[in-house]
Amino acid sequence: MKNFIKACFCLLAVALLFACDRVASTWKQQPLAAVENKKLYMADVKDMFPPDITAEDSLTILHSYVDAWVKKMLMLRLAEENLGSKQKNVSSLLDDYRTSLLVYRYEQKYIDRVDTAVSEAECESFYNENKQHFILTRPVARVLFIKLRQNSPYLERIKKLYTSKDPEDFTALEGLCLQAATKFDYYGDRWLTLDELVKELPLRQGGYEEMVARKMAIEVADSTYAYLVAIRDFRGRGAIAPIEYEHDNIKTMILNSRKKSMIQNLEQRVLQEAKQKNIVKIYVGNINH
């Protein structure tokens, strides 16, 4: 079987490379597998191979596809033998599925033209109008994070500076940390969940949420490093999320809203045009109750 499939694949490769009608006709007629009167041909699988694929990888894909096809045909045979006529009548379901699939594919093609530019003013306006939809399920914070060795000669100086909000102190702190710190992150407008923050620290015990909520500094250490965290801002669970935290979600929601409006406008326009051309007739209003 393996050699047979390999031979079929070689025929396919030759046909594709040289586009010879006689050879192409030969490989199209070569079955790969059969389950009773149903057969799988090379022509049925010719489009599933990625470009520049090796012969060995192609055979692996082919083996997997043939195995899956055989199992599916056997399960179909089993279903046809054991289901009643009503259960086997799926024509209406297939029609519905085909209709839904074709409409969906056209809609996706149609909304490809949507304007994807979203201004900051749009984001802010959307956020202000829909704050009730941006409720935090977990606490978030804006922090300054420093990790440096316990034996660093700059440790005590950095401890005195890292909680200060004075611009001059921050400039001095930044200079020291660039020299001495293993890690120095000032997240600015980026909000971290407390889970993300705690992963940076050597301890996993609770109590951080209460500490962060009071906007306290966190100082912990292990045998090698000191970890200093200055809490710049905090929002607890149940609070309205900061706009910066939801920025990407807001853009996605705005784009989804635009796409929905495009589809609704398209449906309305198509309906009106169809009525004007007498393509559509609605008789519901003529039914007597």
N, C-alpha and C positions, 0 to 999 in steps of 0.2 A: 504493500500500500504506500509506504514511504517513497519507494522508487517511482511508483506510478504518479504520485502527486508531484514529485520533483520533475518528472518528465513533462507533466502538464504545465508546471510553472515555467519550464524552459520554453515550451511552445508559446506560452503567453508572452514571455519576454521577447522572443523573436518577433512575434506578431506586432507587438507594440513598437519595437525598435525599427522594423523594416516595413510595417504597414502592408504586408503582402496579403492580398485577398485570399489566396488559396490556403496559406498557413493559418490566417485568422479564422477562416471557416472551419479548419480542422480543430483548433483548440476550443472554439465555441461549442463544438459537438462532443467534447470530452467530458463525461460526467465525473464529478469528484466523489459523490456519494448518492445512494438511492435508498429510499424507504418506501417499499412497495412501488406504486406507480409515480411517486414524486422523486424528482432528480435535481441535484444541485450541479450546475455547470460552471466552468471557468468564467464564462461570460457574466455570470451572476456576481462574481467577486472581484472583477477586474478593477473596479474603482476604489477598492478599500485599502490599497497599498500606498503608504506615504512616498513622496518622491525621494530618490537617492537611497532607498532602502536596500540592504544587502540581501542576497539570495537566501542566506541562512535565516535571517529575521523574517523574510517573506514566508518561508516554509513554516516557521513557528506560528505566525499569525494565521496562516492557512489551516494548519492542523487544529488550532483552537476554534476557528470559525466552523470548520467541518464538524467537529465534535459537538459544538453548540447547536448547529443546524440539525444534526441527526437526533439529538435529545429532544429538540423542540418538535420535530416531526413525529417522533414516537409518542410524546405527550399529547399532541394534537390527535393522533390516531386513537389513543386511549380515551380522550375526551369525546370524540365522535362516536365511539362504541358504547359509551356509558351515559351520555346525556340524552334526555328526551328531545323531541322535535321542537318544543317551545323553547327549551334551554339553548338549543343550537341555532335558533333564529336570531341572529345578531345583526341583520341587515340595517335595521333602524339605528342601532348603536353605532355601526360603522359609518352610516351617513352623517350622524350627528358629530362623530369624531372628525370625519373628513371636513365637514363644514367649519367646525371650531378650529381645526388645524390650519386650514387655508386662510381663514379670516385673521387668525393670530399672526401668521407669517406675513400677510400683507400689512397688518397694523404695525408690526415691527419694522418692516421696510419703510413704511410711511413716516414713522416717528424718528427715523434716522436723521431727518432734516431739522429736528428740533434745535433751537438755539441753546447751546450748552454754557454760554457765558452767564454767570450769576454774579452780580455786583455785591459789594459789602453792604450797600444801602438796602438791597433786596433782602439779604440775609437778616439784617437787623430788623427790618420791618416785619418779616415773617416770624422772627423770634418773638418780637413784642406782641404780635397778634395771637400767638399760639403757645404762650408760656406754660399753659396748663398741660401741654403735651410733653414738656421737658422736665419731668420730675425725677430726681436722682433716686436710684434704687440702692446705691452704695455711696459712701462719702468720698469726696475728692478734695485735693489740696494743691496749692501752688507752693513749691518749696525751693530752697537752695540746699544742695546736697554736697557734702565733702567727705572724702575718704582719704586718710593719710596714716602713715606709720606712727605707732605709739611712741617710737623713739625720735621722732622728728624734732629738731630744735625749734621749729616754727609752730609747734602744736599750741602752746599757751597763747602766743600772739594771735593765732587764727581763732582760738576760742573767744578771745575778747572782741574780735571783729565780726564774726559771721552772723550775729543776730542784729547788728546795727543796720539801720536803713539810711544812714548818712552816705551820700554819693562818694565822698572822699574816702570813707572807711571801706566802701565796696571796692573802690579802685585799688586801695592798698591790699585788701583781701585777695582780689583777683591776681595781683602780682605775686603774692606769697604762694597761692595755691598752684599757679602755673609752674612754680619752682618745686614745690614740695608735695603736692597732693597726687595720690594715685588716681583719684577721680574727683572732678569738680564740675558740677552741673548746676547752672542757674536756669530753671525751666521757663522763666518769664511768664508768658501767657499760657503756657501749656499746663493743663490740669492733670494730675496723676490720681488714680484711685489709690486708696490706702493699701490695697493688696499689692499694687505695683511698687509702692514705696517700701513696704515691709520686706519685699523680696530683696531689696538692696541692703538690708540690715541683718546682722548675725543672729538676732533673736526672732522667734516666731510666736511669742506669747502675746496674749491680748492686752488691752489697756491703751493701745495707741490711739484709738478713735477719740477717747475722752481727752487724752493729752493733746492731740492735734486740734480738737475742737476749742480748747482754751488758748490756741495759738502759742503753745509753748515750744521751745526748742527741744529737740531730741538728741541726747548724747548717749551712745552705747559703744561698747568696745569688745573685741575678742583678743586673743593672745598676741595678735600682730598689729591690728589696725584700730584706729579710732574713727567713729562715724558721727558726723555732725549734721543735723538737719534743722534748718531754720524755716519755720512755717510762715509763709507770706500771706496766705489766704486759705480759707477752709469753707466748704459747704457740706453739710451733713445729709444723710439719707432722708428723703422726703422733701428736701428743699428744691427750689427751682435751679436747674443746672445752669452754669455760666454759659454764655453764648459761645465762648471760645471752645468749650468742651464739646458742644453740640454742632460746631461749625460744619463739619463734613456731612452730618446727618441732615442739617438744614438744607444744604445745597442739593442733596439727593432728593429730599422731599419737594423742593421747588421744581426740580427737573421732572419728577414724577407727576406733579400737578400740571405742568406744561404739557406733558405727553397725554395725560388724561383729557385735558381740554382740547388738544388737537384731535383726538379720536372722537370726542363728543361732537365737535364742530364738523368733522368729516361726516359722521353719521347723519347729522341734521341736514347738511348740504346735499348729501346723496339722496336722502329721503325727499327733500323739496324738489330736486331736479327730476326724480323718478315720478313724482306726482304730476309735475308740469308736463312731462312727456307721456303721461297716461300709462306708465309702466306698472305703477302700483295702484291697486284699488282696495279699499278697506270697507268691508260690509258689516262690521260689528254694529254700527249705528242703526242698521236696518232690521236688526233682530228684535222681534216683539217679545216682551216679557209676559 
